């Protein structure tokens, strides 16, 4: 594992997420439970 991948993994660990590296870009996916309202009505995202 090269240093960049290791750094990406460490970053994901800090955020409690899942790291991915594509084309030299580190991205971290994690899920959040947000209480959202749109025009006063509760809204939620669809599960994956």
Residue pairs with C-beta under 8 A, 6 or more apart in sequence:
1 9
4 21
4 24
4 26
5 21
7 26
8 19
8 21
8 26
8 28
9 19
11 19
11 26
11 28
12 18
12 19
12 28
15 28
15 30
16 30
17 28
17 29
17 30
18 28
18 29
18 30
19 26
19 27
19 28
20 26
20 27
20 28
20 29
21 27
35 42
36 42
36 43
36 44
37 43
